[in-house]
Amino acid sequence: MTHSPPPGAPRARIPGPKQPPPPYPRIRAGLWRRCLAGGLGLWVLTALVTYATRSFAPLPTLILLGGFLVPVTFVLWAYERHSRDLGVSAILGCLLAGGALGVLGASVMEYHLLRPSLSLFVGVALIEEAAKLGALVFVLRRQPGIRGTRAGMVLGATVGLGFAALESVGHAFDAAVSAYGVDLRTLLETELLRGVVAPFGHGLWTAITGAVLLSHRRPNGRFRLVSPVVAAYAGVCLLHTLWDSTHGAAVWIVAHLVGTGPDRQPLAQGYLPAPTEVRDHLFALFSIGTLVLVSLLGVGWAGSLARRDTSWRNTP
């Protein structure tokens, strides 16, 4: 004879097979493409609203969208393809903490160490690449299992793009403010240019140094400052210096190709003396051509590192 429990008493649980925990939700393939298309459309819409209303209220949205669209798209791609190996915390940490630490470290060192001189571009390259690499080490210091060329390339690119996003936001604010108020055209041109070149600048350079650094990381998590890491850092700094000096180099080349003893003062300040149609075309050719050449060198270098790492072939 069974006895029913008194009213209000908790019921006994019937033992049964233990159920596995629910799996983490997986985002659908191709989200990064939808993010890029939607974010670009939203950026264009915000620009149109800002132009039509002549209001300052949408400016922060416009600047943040333009600065973070490409980095966030890359992070979604990295999460889609590498989240099982690297983890979401590492990817997001490299984008946010790595980018912020890199910008702050570079700003402090550049303010105290650099002065206007011919070696300014070299100093900027050395400081910014060291700051980004230090930020990558800081984020991964307690994750000893993350190592190898592929992990270093993905996370290094994430740090570089986080750095580029925050730097682009700063440049966009500078471009928007002029003596005559908000210069919307200059702001949009700056964001478009920096958004297009971001993957071929900071993102690519830190991907290379990150790949070499993590490929030589010890199994216990210690980072090794071996000669390949130093060589990669020096080579990336050279690419960075060439990238930053393209404007001045193009001015110098054009002035000496078509000029007959140009004034040194405007040349030293980075301006073409007595602009003409021929000089304008030559300047665009040399400046854009140099950027493309530096980008191809970086892409080829990164590609050679990826080809030597067989783990890329096992990536879905």
N, C-alpha and C positions, 0 to 999 in steps of 0.2 A: 504494500500500500504506500503510495507516494504522498508526500506532504507538500503543498504549495507554499512558497515563501510568503511571509506576511506582507501586507500592502506597504509600499514605499521602500522595501529592502532591495539592494542592488542585485541584479541577476548574475549568476555565475557564467563566465565565458566558457564556451565549448572549445576545447583544444582542437587545433587543426593544423594543416601544413602552413609553414611560415611563407608569406608572400614576399617576393622580391620587391625592393623599393622601386617606385616608378622611375623610369629613365628621365634624364634631363631633356627638356624640349630641344629639338633640333630645328634650326631655321631652314627654310626651304632654299634649294639651290637657286642661285641667281639673284639673291636679295641685293647684292652689291650693285648689280646693274640697275635695279629698280630704284635704289637709293640715289645713284648718280643721276638718273633721268629725272626723278622727282625733285631732288635737291636743286638741280640746274633749272628746272622749270620754276620752282619756288623763288630762286635767286632772281631770275628774269622778272617774275611778277613783282617782287619787292622793289626792284629797280624801276619798273614802270610806275608803281604807286608812288615811290619817292619823287620821281620826276614830275608826275602829274599833280601831286599835292604840294610840292615844294616844302614838305615838312621834314623836320629833323628826327621825328619819332621813329621812322623805319630804319634809320642809319645803322644803329647797333645790330639789328637783324641782318641787314645787307652785308655788313662787314664780317660778322661771325659766319654767316652762310658761305661767303666767298672764301674765307680762310680755312674752314674746317671741312668743306665738302669733299675734297680729294683725300685728305687723311682719313676721314671716317669711312669713305668708300673702300679704301685699302684695308682698313681694320676689319670691315665686314668680309672682304675677300679672304683675309688671313684667318678669321674665325671659321669661315666656311670650310677651308681646306686644311687648317693646321690646329684647330682647337683641341683635338684629341691628344696631340703630342705636346703642345705647348701650354694649354690651359688658358681660360678666359682672363684670369687675373694677370698673367704675364703679358698678354697682348694689350689689355687696357692699361696696365701699369706702365708699360713702355710708352704708350701714346700720351697719357696724361702726365704722370709723374716724370717720366723720362724727358718728355718735351719741355715741361716747365722747369725742371732742374737744369736742363741744358741751356735754356734761354737765360735763366738767372745767373748761372755760373759764367756764361760767356759775357753777359752784360757787365758783371762786376769786374772780371779780369780785363775786358777791353777798356773800361773806364779808367782803371788804375795803371794799366801797362802800356796802352797805345797812345801815340801822339801822331799828328799828321806828318807823314813822310812818304818817301818812295816805297818803303817796306810795309806800308799799312796793310795792304792786301795779304801779304804773307803772315803778318801777325794775326789778322782776323781769322785766316784759315786755320792756323795752328791752335788758336784758342777755342774756336767753335767746334772743331773736330775733337779736341781733347775733352771739351765739356760734354758733348753728346756721348762719347765713349765712356766717360766717367758716369754719366747718368744711366747708361745701359748696365754697367757693372753694379751700380747701386741697386737698381731694381731687381737684378737677378742674384744678388749676393746670398739670399737664403733659399734659393732653388737650385741646388747642385745638380739635379737631374737634367736640367736644360743645357745641352751642349751639342756641338756639331755644326757643320757648315750651314745646313738648311735652317736650323733654329736661329743661328746668328744672323743670317741674311734677312729672315722675316722680321725678327725683333729689332734688329738694327735699323731696317727701313722704317719700322713703326716709330722708333725714337726720332729718327730724322724727320719724318713727316709731322710728328707732333711738334718738333722744333720749328719746322717750316710753317705750320699753321699759326702758331703764336707770333712768329716773326712777320708773317703776312698780315695778321691783324694790326700789328704796330705800323707797318708800312702803309696799310690802307687808311688808318687814322691820320697819318702824316699827309697822305695824298689828298684826303678830303678837306683838310683845313688849308685855306689860303687867305691872303690879305683881303679878298673880296667876298669872303664867306665860304660856303661849302662848294667845292669843285667836284660835282658828281661825275663828270666825264673822266677826269683824271683818276678818281676812285675806281670806276668800273674798269678802266684800262689796266690799272695796277692789279686788281684782283684777277682779271682774266689772264694776264701774263704770268703772274705768280702761280695761279692754279694750274696752268698748262705745264710750266717748267718744274713744279715742285717734285714730281717723281724722278726727274733727271738731275736734281740738285742734292739737297740735304738727304732726301730719302735714299738715293742711290749711293752716296758716299758713305753714309753710316751703315748701309747694308753690306758694303764691302769690308769695312773694318770690323763690323760685328761678326761676319762670317769667319774671318781669319781668327779673331779673338776666341770665339767659342769653339772653333775646330781644334784649338790647342788647350782648351780648358781641361783640367785634371778631373778624373772620375769623382774625387772628393769635393769638387766644386771650386777649387782654387784657380784663379786666373793666372796665366803665365805671360809675362812680358818678354816673349822670345823674339828673335830677329824677324821672322815673318810678320809678326804683329807690328813691329816698328816700321818695317818696310811698307806694309799696307797703309799705315798711318801717314807716312811721308808721301807716298804716292797719291793718296786721297787729298792731302793738303795741297799738293801741286795742282791737282784738278780743280780744287776749290779756288786757288789763287788765279788760275787761268780764267775760270768762270767769272770771278769778280772783276777782273781787269780787262774784260773784252771791250767795254766802252772806251776806256782810255787808250787801249791798243789800237782800236779802229780809228779813233781820232788821230793818233800819231801816224798811222800808216797812210791814211787819206791825205793828211796835210803834207806829207813828204812825197806822195805820188803826184799830186796835182798842184801843189803850192810851190812858190818860189820864195823861200825865206819867210814863212808865216810868223806872225807875232807870237812870241813865247808866252805872253800872259794869258790870253784866252786858251791857248793849247794846254797850259799847265792846269787850268781850271776845268778842263774836260769839254770845251766847246770848239766847234769847227769855225775857224776864221772865215769870214765872208762866205756864208753858205751859198752854194749854187746847186743846180739840178744834178750835175755830174757828181759833185761831192756828196750830196744826199744819197744818191743811189749807191755809190761806193761805200759810204759809211754803213748803210743798211746791209749791204752784201758782206762786208767783213765782220760786222758785229754779230749778225745772225749766223754766218758761216762758222765763226769761232765757237759759238755756243753749241751748234750742232756737232762740230768736231769733238769738243770736250764731252758732250753727251754720249757720242758713239764710243769714245775711249772707255768711259765708265761702264756703259752697257756691255761692251765686249769683255771687260775685266770681270764683271759680275757673272756674265755667261760662262766664262772659263772656270770660275770657281764652282758654279752650279753643275757643270758637266763632269767635274772631277768627283762630285759627291753622288754616289749611287742611290742615296736615300730619296732623291728627287724622283726617281723612276717608280718608286712605290707609292707616291702620293696619288690619291684618287683624283 
